[in-house]
């Protein structure tokens, strides 16, 4: 348990940060799930539109430190290739 005033403050800040980061991560997952559902339905237009919406959201997660840059790039790349493969 935190003893010094600084460590108590840090513990409070960590709780606030954790909730914000959790919300950001959840939002990113929602956008990715929409892309996955569009790919599964086979609708290329909907899938590409969902991917266009998901890309900035993922990169925003990178800039906020929720997701690693390479992880986001890998996810975008794999989703883009799957969208492109839809007949």
N, C-alpha and C positions, 0 to 999 in steps of 0.2 A: 504494500500500500504506500501511496505517496506521503512523504513526511514534510518536505520543505514547501514553502509557498509556491516556488517555481514549478516543482514537480506536480503539485496539486493543480496549478493552472494548466500545465501540459496535459494532464489527465482529462481535464474539462475540454480542452481544445481537441484532443484526440477523439472524444465522443462525438463532438460536432462534425469533425472532418469525416469520421467513419460513416455517419449517416448521409452526408452529402455525397461521398464517394459511392456508397451503396446505391443511392438513387441514380447516380450517373451510370453506373454499371448496369443497373436494371433497365434504364432507358436504352442503352446501347444494345442490350440483348433483345429488347422488344423490336427494335429496328431490324436486327439480324433475323429474327424469327419471321418478320413480314417478308423478307427476301426469300427465306427458305420456303415459306408457304406458297409464294408466287411461283417459285421454281417447281415445286411439287405439283401445282395446278397446271403447269405447262404453258402459261400465258407469258409470252416473251415481253410484251409491252409492259405488263404489270410488274414483271420481275426486274426489268431494266429501270423502271421508275422507282421501285422500292430500293434498288441498289444505289441509284442517284441520291435518294434521301438518306440512306444509311452511311454513305461514305463520309460526308462532313461530320456526322454524329460520332463516328469512330475516331476520326482525326481530332475532334474536339476532346474526346477522351484521352487521346495521346497528349495533347497540350496541357490537360489538367492533371496528368500523371496517373490516371486510372488504368490505362492500358499502355503496354510497351509499344514503341513505334513499329518494330518489326512484326509484332503480333498483329497489329492493325493492318499493316501492309499485306501480310500473308492472308488474312481473312478476306480482305478486299479482292486480292488477286484470285483466290480460289473461287469466290462467289462470282466474280466477273467472268471467269472461264466457264463456270456452270451455266450462267445466264446466256453466254454466247453459244453454248452447245445446244440450247433449246431449238428444236427444229422449227 
